[in-house]
Amino acid sequence: MNWRVSIGSMLVATLISVAAAAAPGSKSQLAKAGDDAPSVDVELVIAVDVSYSMDLDELAIQREGYEQAVVSKEFLQALRAGPNGRVAVTYFEWSASTDQKIIIPWRLIDGPESADAVAAEIMKTPVRRGSRTSISGAIEFAMPLFDENPYRGLRRVIDISGDGPNNNGVPVAGPRDAALQKGIVINGLPVMVKEPSFATMDIDHLDWYYEDCVIGGPGSFVVAINDREKFKEAIRTKLILEVAGRVPERRIVPTADGEPRVSCTIGEKIWQERWGR
């Protein structure tokens, strides 16, 4: 089942207790017997939207949010609570179906020093922007990255952020389902800090779209960002939950069963109606 968490009243103390409660005995089919690759608790692909609908301030806050999250005491506590006490992370930025750029190749985070190194690496690359929004392209780009990872995790997770629906490349449902068939979990970070506008291709209820069309897999969840001031807190919350391997424990709402509440091809339809291509 998929879940949604609101960060509005979630306290740091709750995050710490969630991280500390990570079950060290949980195993995954991904941890194969006889696999000689070093073990980690999670292989985490962070896929970050840099389309033009994200303004420069949002892009900067997003970068800073991930940089600060990986060195936070709550993140490091969640890290220590895992059965291996380490995670493998790669970070890439995306926009159109053919526009993905790896900012950080696979890196091991196993404590404060390696976390500091990853945080510094996140911030050293200049902020960039790209046209169109292809969530499907981001998922297709992310899947083979797991095969290139020198570490083997108990879980494989794609952490995907964005401020609009898929409007480029193949429809999102196909790549989403392909990832789920590989045992990959997809979590979502929909950015909803601006009112929907004609110019930016924004839609109402982007969180519903992410819940019903983008995320999936056991324990998958959405952390929606509705307040610019909560941007960094949301990123930290999401990474802690992913590292701890936990489903949010407060203000949980199961996503709708059956037909999506927002069409999974709404972005493509809007693009076609406005520009005819």
C-alpha positions in Angstrom: 0.0 0.0 0.0 1.2 3.6 -0.7 1.1 6.4 1.8 1.1 10.1 2.1 2.6 12.1 4.9 2.1 15.8 5.7 5.1 17.5 7.3 3.2 20.4 8.8 3.2 19.3 12.4 5.8 16.6 12.3 8.3 17.3 15.0 12.0 16.5 15.0 11.5 14.3 18.0 9.1 12.2 15.9 11.7 11.9 13.2 14.3 10.7 15.7 12.0 8.1 17.1 11.1 6.9 13.6 14.8 6.6 12.8 15.7 4.9 16.0 12.9 2.4 15.5 14.2 1.1 12.2 13.9 -2.7 12.2 17.4 -4.1 11.9 16.1 -7.6 11.1 14.3 -6.7 7.9 15.7 -8.3 4.8 14.9 -8.0 1.1 15.0 -10.2 -1.9 17.7 -7.9 -3.2 20.2 -9.1 -0.6 21.1 -12.3 -2.4 22.9 -15.2 -0.7 26.5 -15.4 -1.9 26.6 -11.9 -3.3 30.1 -10.7 -2.8 29.2 -7.0 -3.2 29.4 -4.9 0.0 26.0 -4.7 1.8 24.2 -1.5 2.5 20.8 -0.8 4.0 19.4 1.0 0.9 20.5 1.8 -2.6 19.0 5.3 -3.0 18.7 7.1 -6.3 17.8 10.8 -5.8 16.2 12.2 -9.0 15.7 16.0 -8.8 13.6 18.1 -11.2 15.4 21.1 -12.7 12.8 22.1 -15.3 12.2 25.7 -16.0 9.0 25.7 -14.0 11.2 25.5 -11.0 12.5 29.0 -10.3 16.1 29.7 -9.4 15.3 30.2 -5.7 13.5 26.9 -5.5 16.4 25.1 -7.3 18.9 26.6 -4.8 16.7 25.7 -1.8 16.3 22.2 -3.2 20.1 21.7 -3.5 20.7 23.1 0.0 17.9 20.9 1.4 19.6 17.7 0.3 23.0 19.0 1.3 21.8 19.8 4.8 19.7 16.6 5.1 22.6 14.2 4.7 24.6 15.8 7.4 21.7 16.3 9.9 21.8 14.5 13.2 18.5 12.9 12.5 19.7 11.4 9.2 22.9 10.1 10.8 20.9 8.6 13.6 18.7 6.8 11.1 21.8 5.6 9.4 23.3 4.2 12.5 20.1 2.4 13.4 20.2 0.3 10.2 21.5 -3.3 10.2 24.5 -2.3 8.1 24.8 1.3 9.3 25.5 2.5 5.7 23.7 3.5 2.5 24.7 4.0 -1.1 23.5 7.2 -2.8 23.6 8.6 -6.3 22.1 12.0 -7.2 21.0 13.2 -10.7 19.1 16.1 -12.1 16.5 15.8 -14.9 14.0 17.7 -17.1 13.2 16.4 -20.6 13.2 12.7 -21.6 16.8 13.1 -23.0 18.1 15.4 -20.3 19.5 13.8 -17.2 22.8 14.7 -15.5 24.5 12.8 -12.8 25.7 15.2 -10.1 27.0 12.5 -7.7 27.9 9.0 -8.9 27.3 6.2 -6.4 28.8 7.2 -3.0 28.8 5.3 0.3 27.6 7.1 3.4 28.6 5.4 6.5 29.1 8.2 9.0 29.7 12.0 9.4 32.8 12.2 7.3 31.3 10.5 4.2 28.1 12.4 4.7 30.1 15.7 4.7 31.9 14.7 1.5 28.6 14.0 -0.2 27.0 17.2 1.0 30.0 19.2 -0.4 29.7 17.4 -3.7 26.1 18.3 -4.0 26.8 22.0 -3.6 29.9 22.3 -5.9 28.1 21.8 -9.2 26.5 25.0 -10.6 22.6 25.1 -10.6 21.2 24.5 -14.0 17.7 24.3 -15.6 16.2 22.4 -18.5 13.1 22.4 -20.7 10.0 20.0 -20.3 9.2 17.6 -17.6 9.7 13.9 -18.1 9.2 11.9 -14.9 9.1 8.8 -17.1 12.5 9.7 -18.5 13.9 10.1 -15.0 12.6 6.7 -13.9 14.0 5.1 -17.1 17.3 6.7 -16.5 17.3 5.7 -12.8 16.6 2.0 -13.2 19.9 0.9 -14.8 21.9 2.9 -12.3 21.2 0.1 -9.7 23.1 -2.3 -12.0 26.1 0.0 -11.9 26.2 0.3 -8.2 29.1 -1.6 -6.5 27.0 -2.0 -3.3 24.0 -4.3 -2.8 21.2 -3.0 -0.6 18.4 -4.6 1.4 16.2 -2.1 -0.5 16.3 -0.2 -3.8 14.6 3.2 -3.8 14.1 6.0 -6.3 13.4 9.3 -4.6 11.9 11.6 -7.3 10.9 15.2 -6.9 9.1 17.5 -9.3 6.7 20.4 -9.5 4.5 19.2 -12.4 3.1 16.2 -14.2 4.9 14.3 -17.0 4.6 16.1 -20.3 7.5 14.6 -22.3 8.6 11.2 -23.2 6.5 8.1 -22.8 3.6 8.1 -20.3 4.7 7.7 -16.7 2.8 4.6 -15.9 4.9 2.2 -18.1 8.3 3.0 -16.6 6.8 3.2 -13.1 5.4 -0.3 -13.5 8.7 -1.6 -15.0 10.6 -0.3 -11.9 8.1 -1.9 -9.5 8.5 -5.3 -11.3 12.2 -5.0 -10.6 11.5 -4.7 -6.9 12.4 -1.0 -6.9 10.3 1.3 -4.6 9.5 4.8 -5.9 8.8 7.6 -3.4 7.7 11.2 -4.3 8.4 14.7 -3.3 5.8 16.9 -5.2 6.7 20.6 -5.0 3.5 22.6 -4.7 4.6 26.0 -3.4 3.1 28.1 -6.2 -0.4 28.5 -7.5 -1.0 26.6 -10.7 -0.5 28.8 -13.8 -0.8 28.5 -17.6 2.8 29.3 -18.1 4.3 26.7 -15.8 2.1 23.7 -16.7 1.2 23.3 -13.0 -1.9 21.3 -12.0 -4.2 21.1 -9.0 -3.6 18.2 -6.7 -0.1 17.3 -7.9 0.2 15.3 -4.7 -2.7 13.1 -5.9 -1.0 12.7 -9.3 2.2 11.5 -7.6 0.3 9.2 -5.3 -1.7 7.5 -8.0 0.6 7.7 -11.0 4.3 8.0 -9.9 5.1 6.2 -6.7 4.8 2.6 -5.9 6.2 -0.5 -4.2 6.0 -1.7 -0.6 5.8 1.2 1.9 6.1 3.9 -0.8 5.0 7.3 0.2 4.7 11.0 -0.8 5.9 14.0 1.1 4.2 17.1 -0.4 5.8 20.5 -0.1 3.1 23.1 0.2 5.1 25.8 1.9 8.4 27.2 0.6 9.6 27.6 4.2 9.1 23.8 4.7 11.1 22.8 1.6 14.3 21.7 3.5 12.3 20.1 6.3 10.4 18.0 3.8 13.6 16.8 2.1 15.1 15.9 5.5 11.9 14.1 6.5 11.8 12.1 3.3 15.5 11.0 3.4 15.2 9.9 7.1 12.2 7.8 6.4 13.9 6.2 3.3 17.1 5.4 5.2 15.2 4.1 8.2 13.0 1.9 5.9 9.9 3.2 7.6 6.4 4.2 6.6 5.3 7.6 8.1 3.6 7.1 11.4 1.6 10.3 11.7 -1.2 11.8 9.6 -1.2 8.8 7.2 -3.8 8.6 4.5 -3.9 5.6 2.1 -4.0 6.6 -1.5 -7.1 5.9 -3.6 -7.7 2.5 -5.0 -8.9 1.9 -8.5 -8.8 4.7 -11.1 -6.4 7.6 -10.5 -7.9 10.7 -9.0 -5.9 12.8 -11.5 -5.3 11.4 -15.0 -1.9 9.9 -15.4 -1.6 11.6 -18.8 -2.9 15.0 -17.8 0.5 16.6 -18.5 0.6 15.3 -22.0 -3.0 16.4 -22.6 -2.3 19.9 -21.4 0.8 20.2 -23.6 -1.1 19.0 -26.6 -3.9 21.4 -26.1 -1.6 24.4 -25.7 1.1 23.7 -28.2 -0.3 20.9 -30.4 2.8 18.8 -30.3 
